[in-house]
Amino acid sequence: MTVSYSINGKSIKPEELSGIQITKKDYIDYMENVKQSVSNSFREQEMEEQHSGVRIS
């Protein structure tokens, strides 16, 4: 397993993480982005199931 870190699309080294400060707004924006991505993925999956005629409960 490989882990990589980036800030604003720019790669950083793990040892650089100790100097990073994350604001409450940064965290909220990140969580909203994750929530939106999950929601979009779920919608896409539902659309694929509807078009294929397969419904998984």
C-alpha positions as CSV (number, residue, x, y, z in Angstrom):
1,M,0.0,0.0,0.0
2,T,1.3,3.4,-0.9
3,V,0.2,6.7,0.7
4,S,0.8,10.1,-0.8
5,Y,0.0,13.6,0.5
6,S,-0.9,16.7,-1.4
7,I,-2.1,20.2,-0.6
8,N,-4.0,22.0,-3.3
9,G,-2.9,19.4,-5.8
10,K,0.8,19.9,-5.0
11,S,2.6,16.8,-3.6
12,I,4.3,17.1,-0.2
13,K,6.5,14.7,1.8
14,P,5.2,13.1,5.0
15,E,7.8,14.9,7.1
16,E,6.4,18.2,5.9
17,L,3.0,17.4,7.4
18,S,4.1,18.6,10.9
19,G,4.4,22.2,9.7
20,I,0.9,22.3,8.1
21,Q,-1.9,24.2,9.8
22,I,-5.4,23.4,8.8
23,T,-8.2,25.9,9.5
24,K,-11.7,25.0,10.5
25,K,-12.8,26.4,7.1
26,D,-10.3,24.1,5.3
27,Y,-11.7,21.1,7.1
28,I,-15.3,22.0,6.5
29,D,-14.6,22.6,2.8
30,Y,-12.8,19.3,2.6
31,M,-15.6,17.4,4.2
32,E,-18.2,19.1,2.0
33,N,-16.1,18.0,-1.0
34,V,-16.0,14.4,0.2
35,K,-19.7,14.4,0.9
36,Q,-20.5,15.8,-2.6
37,S,-18.2,13.1,-4.2
38,V,-20.0,10.3,-2.3
39,S,-23.4,11.7,-3.3
40,N,-22.4,12.0,-6.9
41,S,-21.0,8.4,-6.9
42,F,-24.2,7.1,-5.3
43,R,-26.3,8.9,-8.0
44,E,-24.2,7.5,-10.8
45,Q,-24.6,4.0,-9.4
46,E,-28.4,4.4,-9.1
47,M,-28.5,5.6,-12.7
48,E,-26.5,2.6,-13.9
49,E,-28.8,0.2,-12.0
50,Q,-31.9,1.8,-13.5
51,H,-30.6,1.6,-17.0
52,S,-29.5,-2.0,-16.6
53,G,-32.8,-3.0,-15.0
54,V,-30.9,-4.4,-12.0
55,R,-31.9,-3.2,-8.6
56,I,-29.8,-4.1,-5.5
57,S,-31.4,-3.6,-2.1
